[in-house]
Amino acid sequence: MDDVTEQVSVMPPPAQVTTQAERSALSDQRMFEVAIELVNERGTAKTTLKDIGERAGYSRGLASYRFGSKDGLWMELFARFDDIWKAHLSQYLAGQSGLAALRAAMQAQRDIFTRESGYLRAMYILWYESLGRESDIRASLARHHVIYRRDVRQWIEQAQASGEVKPEVDAEHFAVGYCSTMFGTIYQWVVAPDAIDINTFFDSFAATTLAAITQPEG
């Protein structure tokens, strides 16, 4: 009995069996990671599906088989980043509205720089490089900008209804300015990450913005 126990104890554990779906998901994730690396290194024009498949450790044709084209891959990356951003933002906005939601959104935007810096940089390179031609990415980005402006406008309107924000503030114009500042800051950070102190910028932006739109106390 002791001999049998000893023999069993040194036997290697059985190999973990994965399904085809799990293997496909793993290879897709690896190719997404490599795509982000290459876009940050080279931009989108010099990133090929062949290079992505090979650097990920697969055949040169796997990325083409999975995504069909670079635009197909870019749309998948866009959808994944959108999911990441929504999940990230929802953690900050839970139960918040009005001025509290605006403050939370600023904090969420600040923290995404640290949490997803590689992904964030790659996606903005992709988005800005898509502006020179008609594409699904460009059309999808335009729709998302409408949503971003709508959310900010609604927060200001809620804050005005509660008396937190001055009634003379134009919610629509504020939303345009707010989003312009956010996307402009990200653009500068993509071009020269070390030129902007993100934490200091967001501290100053939040303080000056809130001071300009809120009702004076007392």
N, C-alpha and C positions, 0 to 999 in steps of 0.2 A: 504494500500500500504506500509506504514512504517513497519507494522508487518511482511509482507511478506519479505521485504528487510532484516530485522533483522534476520529472520529465515534462509534465504539463506546465510547470511554472516557467520553464525556459523556452517554451514554444512561442514563436512570434505571434502577435495578434493577427487575426484575419484581415486581409486587405479590405479597405473600405470600398464598397461598390457604389459608383455614381451612375446616375442615369444619363442618357444622351442629352436631356434638357439641362441637367446640371453642368455637364461638360460644355455645352454651347453657351450657357450663361457665363461660365468662367472665362471662356475664350473671348467672348464679347467684352467682358469687363476689362480683360487684359489689353485688348485692342483699343478700347476707349482710353485707358491710361496712357498707352503709347501715343495715341493720336494727340492727346493733350501735350505730352512731352515734345513731340515733333512740331506742333503748331507754335509752341512757345520758342522753340529753337529756330524754326525756319519760316514761319508763317504758313498760310494755307496753300499758296501757289506751289511751293516746293515740297509739300507733303503729299506723298502718293499712297494709294491703297497698298501697293506692293511693299513699300517701305514699312508701313504699319504692320502688315502681316508678318514680315520677316523679323522686325525688331521684337515683336510680341512672341516670337518663337514658333510661329506657325508657317504654313506654306504661303508663298507670295500671292496665291490666288484666293485665300480664305476671306480676306476683307472684301474683295470684290464680290465673292459669292454671297456673303452675308448682307452687304449693304447696297450692292448694285452699282453705286457711284460715290464719288466724294460728297456730292450734295446729299445723298442718302445718309451717309455717315454723319455729316454735319447736322442734319435734322435730328438724328438720334441723339447726338451730343447736346443739342439745344434742348430737346425734351427732357433729358436727364438733368441738365443744369437747372431748368425751370422747376423740376420736382425738388431738387436740392434747395433752391431759393425759397420755394413755397413752404417747405417743411421748416427751414431755418426761420423764416419770418413769422410763421404761425406760433412758434415758441415764444416770441416776444409780444405778439399781438393778442394772445389768449385773454379774452375778457376785457380788452381795452377798446376805447373809442375816443373820438375827439382829440383833444390835445395830448392825452396820455398815449394814444395810438401813434400820433406823430412823433413823440419822443421815443417810443419803442421802435419805430421804423428807422429812426436815425441810429439808434444803438445797434439794430440788426445790420444795417448797412455798414457801419463801422466794423463790426465783428466778422463779417463775411470776408473781409480782406485778410484776416489772420486764419480763419478756419478753412477757407477754400481758395487760397491765393493762386495756386497753379491753375485750377479750373477757371477761376474768375478771369485771369489774364488771357487764357486761351480762348474763352468764349467772346471776350470783347475784341480780340484780334479777329476772330471769325466774323463777328457782327460788323465791324468797321470795314473789313475787306469785302463784305457782301454788298456794300452800299453802291458800288459802281455798276451793278447790273441787276436786272430783274431776276428774282429767285424766290424760292419758297422761304428761305431764311429771312430775306428782307421783308416779305409780306407778313411773316409770323412776328417778326420784331416790331413792325408797325402796329400790329394788333395788341401786342403786349404794352407798348407805350401808351396806348389809349387806356388800358386797364390801370397802369401805374398812375397816370394823371387823374383818373376817376377816383381812385382810392384816396389820394391826397386831398382832392377837392371835397370828398365826403367827410374826411376827418376835420377839415376846416369848418365846413358847414355845421357839423355836430358841435364843434367847440364854440361856434358863434351862437348856436341855439342855447347852449348852457351858460353863455355869458363869459366864457374864457377868452375868446378872441374878439378883437374889435369888429364891429359890424361893417365898417368901411373897407375891410380887407376883401378884395375880389378873390373868391375861392378858386375860380378857374385860372386866373392869371398867376396866383400863388402856386398852384399845382405845376404850371408850365415852368416857372422859375425854379421851384424846388427840384423837379426832375432834371432840368438843365444843369443845375449845380452838381447833382449827384453823378450824372453821366459824364459831365465835363471833368469832374475830379477823377473818376475812374480812367478816363482817356489819358489825362496827364500822368496818372500812376502807371498805366500800361507803357507809355512812352519812356518814362524815367522814374522807376519805383523809388529811388533814393532821394528824389527831389522834393518829396512831400512827406511830412510827418503826419500820418493819417490820424493818430489819436489827438494831436494838437489841433489839427484842422477841424475835426468833428466837434471837439470841445468848443472852439470858437464859433463854428457855424451854428451849433445848437443854441448857444447863448445869444448871439446877435439876432438870429431868426426869431426866437421866442420873445425876446425883448421888443422886437419891432411889431409883432402882431397881437400880443396879449394885452388885455386890459390892465391898466396900472392898479396896484393893490391899494386898498383904502379909498 
